[in-house]
Amino acid sequence: MPHDLPLITTIVAGIGLAFILGAIAHRLRVSPLVGYLLAGVVIGPATPGYVADTTLVPQLAEIGVILLMFGVGLHFSVKDLLAVRAIALPGAIAQMGLATVMGLGLAVALDWGIGAGLIFGLALSVASTVVLLRALQDRRLVETERGRIAVGWLIVEDLAMVLVLVLLPAFAGLLSEGRGGAGLPLADLVATVAVTLGKVAVFVAVMLLAGRRIVPWILHQIAHSGSRELFRLCVLALALGVAYAASELFGASFALGAFFAGLVLSESTLSHRAAEETLPLRDAFAVLFFVSVGMLFDPAIIVDDPVPVMGALAIIVFGKSIAAYLIVRAFGHSRVTALTISASLAQIGEFSFILVALGVAEGLMPPEGRDVVLAGAILSILINPLLFRAIDVWTARTAPVLPPRSIEDARDLPPAPTRLSGHAVVVGYGRIGRRVCAALEAAAVPYLVIEDLPGRTADLARRGIETVHGNAATPDILAVANIAGASRLFVMISRSFEAGQVIAQALAANPGLSVVARAGDDDHAAYLRRHGPVEVVSDADEIARGMLDRSFRVLPLTEAGPASSA
């Protein structure tokens, strides 16, 4: 059997090294994206040692782009965008325009030409979805007003970049003139753009009119078969098939086809299941995409030509941030909101990589421009957590003297410790948590709730229930809830790892605490019991017990019926 298997070797090397470096990056509180990019640098041609097959990786990366864009479309929410359209739409367009002008100025100063400058500026103007969502999720900001603005802002940027990717090949002839190319006559350019937009318009119309009916219908038919394997394959076949059809039949990009495949599926009631089933494969190929980008990067540029790198980094971290801050403040939002949006956008990622790769392929951008963008991406992703940390420190210092201008600002104030003692602490105010709280209230047992979802926190505040907003796995939050002086702890959250951390830290602070926790299955229950003396209530056990109780209450009546009639 031959052992020269470049495809398997490349996948193993890429994913294996990405895992190691991604884990190290996560340990250092940096986005794993940095680890994935560095893995590509290590196995790329610019560094000594093993070099992966550079002809295979781009093809694997293309699948990664398709699945990445499919995921963007699958999570696209018109409702969320419309809710913040008043600031997200003009704000994102203005910020992208300013960043593009700054990038264009730097490119012209470096004698790259107008075409390369426009691509370079656009690449610096759009933030990474992965990095932004990770930063917001870590701070429980996704469901807040600031989080919704940031996500809506990013959606507008993503849509703008999809349009740029569609039109760039059509404008390549005109843009090449700035670098000495022949260019295209105006009539030919107009005809090319018109044909491109016409094909894309036909594709969009087909997807929105027919695809939104046919694609979800196919998915529902497969779901009714009861086969999880077929359902997963159906989702992947639709994503890849629509992307391929968009390219071959309509002349659109794979990225646009995959985006609309996800978009039409997002309206289906099975969209969440589709996202869940395809997530592992999407993550795996997304990693290969970032590894492939890293392989194209020559780290020597940071030492050999640091001026363009520092200039790009300054535009990403300072230029974009200042522009976003001024725009958000101009719309009347608070300083905390403006700073959060600024920090969220002070990095670049996947769309930037796709755009510069297309620019190099079309001959519009020099390879060193791609290296500058990649260096700026890696450095900005490294710096981004530090910006958020600085905002947290600033907020903590200024909150006591600055009156909160909104509910969102008030959440940034340090929570006041509870005065309760001998009380019950309920972690999670979902369906089960509500019932536990109602029972405690009926028994006149004092209690408070720890909840990290703003909507539930607001509901609890309206009802006058004492609440601590935050992640219960954080020692500071447990201290605010006075877990050391509590008598009972009810852990209602379904996330097993987080629930285990809550139990371990609570028992460390109060060894005599009575702990009752919810478990979704036997494995979950066994995991929770390993953290100390805890009474675990399994969902399956309680459902079975309830069904049996109801059955035996009905059974005697059923048996007595025929006997009495006889």
Secondary structure as GFF3:
##gff-version 3
##sequence-region A 1 566
A	DSSP	alpha_helix	6	27	.	.	.	ID=ss1
A	DSSP	alpha_helix	32	42	.	.	.	ID=ss2
A	DSSP	alpha_helix	57	74	.	.	.	ID=ss3
A	DSSP	alpha_helix	78	83	.	.	.	ID=ss4
A	DSSP	alpha_helix	85	109	.	.	.	ID=ss5
A	DSSP	alpha_helix	114	125	.	.	.	ID=ss6
A	DSSP	alpha_helix	129	138	.	.	.	ID=ss7
A	DSSP	alpha_helix	145	175	.	.	.	ID=ss8
A	DSSP	three_ten_helix	176	179	.	.	.	ID=ss9
A	DSSP	alpha_helix	186	206	.	.	.	ID=ss10
A	DSSP	pi_helix	207	211	.	.	.	ID=ss11
A	DSSP	alpha_helix	212	224	.	.	.	ID=ss12
A	DSSP	alpha_helix	228	250	.	.	.	ID=ss13
A	DSSP	alpha_helix	254	266	.	.	.	ID=ss14
A	DSSP	alpha_helix	271	295	.	.	.	ID=ss15
A	DSSP	alpha_helix	300	304	.	.	.	ID=ss16
A	DSSP	alpha_helix	306	314	.	.	.	ID=ss17
A	DSSP	pi_helix	315	319	.	.	.	ID=ss18
A	DSSP	alpha_helix	320	330	.	.	.	ID=ss19
A	DSSP	alpha_helix	335	345	.	.	.	ID=ss20
A	DSSP	alpha_helix	350	361	.	.	.	ID=ss21
A	DSSP	alpha_helix	367	398	.	.	.	ID=ss22
A	DSSP	alpha_helix	407	412	.	.	.	ID=ss23
A	DSSP	beta_strand	424	427	.	.	.	ID=ss24
A	DSSP	alpha_helix	431	442	.	.	.	ID=ss25
A	DSSP	beta_strand	447	451	.	.	.	ID=ss26
A	DSSP	alpha_helix	454	462	.	.	.	ID=ss27
A	DSSP	beta_strand	467	469	.	.	.	ID=ss28
A	DSSP	alpha_helix	475	480	.	.	.	ID=ss29
A	DSSP	three_ten_helix	483	485	.	.	.	ID=ss30
A	DSSP	beta_strand	488	491	.	.	.	ID=ss31
A	DSSP	alpha_helix	496	509	.	.	.	ID=ss32
A	DSSP	beta_strand	514	519	.	.	.	ID=ss33
A	DSSP	alpha_helix	522	529	.	.	.	ID=ss34
A	DSSP	beta_strand	535	538	.	.	.	ID=ss35
A	DSSP	alpha_helix	539	565	.	.	.	ID=ss36
###
